[in-house]
């Protein structure tokens, strides 16, 4: 199995669509180049930010191929393979391994959900076994899936029962469970913090990596925060965290993570198109207001955008 570790900032990539909301794969190299300028170390594609639930399986496979062609081996590429159907998860996992993805990640079904820890582990094993040479990460996001089990308990069992298990993308507010999970995972497994707006709390608890959507267009801000924290400058690290949190306010106000995030990417010169329905795009006066709100924070200068 690959010795992949996901550390540092991992951007949950947006999926580019054209004016007719069809895949616009020719944009992938430009997005990848932009992420590298934002200082991130890798990407998770086809996840929540990537609108996986609004895409066909064929589109998700084609997206993965485009990303594999666009990034070099030094830039980590994880592929989200979660789905409501286990066979579809396995199909996507096999495909990700065939194109030499660095890792796969999967959230759980959100209609018929695992009703116990055993059911959760069984579903994960079913996915991971389809890609026996590729590290597997569990994607914990209870707000979207409704699947909320202790990750502290999960990680201790996953280490024993899933041969390719490598870690968790922890996207939840339960910091006690996050801390306990980090402790149980030890040095060998990754527990990636998934709440961008309070990453500093994750760092304080021992996180060495994070996956999030705002790293697409604000990675430099987070990079400075992480550098300040690593240098022991807690005052500067907190100042950068507050700057990030102020950025999140207009983001929520103007459509949330995917819609507003795609709009900000466009303002930074990387056109990812609009989100697919039922999400609504940020256009016209709302887009102008979003830009004005960000300009008031001097956001684009802080993000390293001319």
Secondary structure, DSSP 4 states (H G I P E B T S, - for coil): -------EEEEEPPPPB-TTS-B-GGGHHHHHHHHHHTT-SEEEESSTTTTGGGS-HHHHHHHHHHHHHHS-TTSEEEEE---SSHHHHHHHHHHHHHTT-SEEEEPPPSSS---SHHHHHHHHHHHHGGGTTSEEEEEE-HHHH-----HHHHHHHHHHH-TTEEEEEE-SS-HHHHHHHHHHHTTTSEEEE--GGGHHHHHHHT--EEEESTHHHHHHHHHHHHHHHHTT-HHHHHHHHHHHHHHHHHHHHTTHHHHHHHHHHHHTT----PPPTTS----HHHHHHHHHHHHHTTHHHHTT--
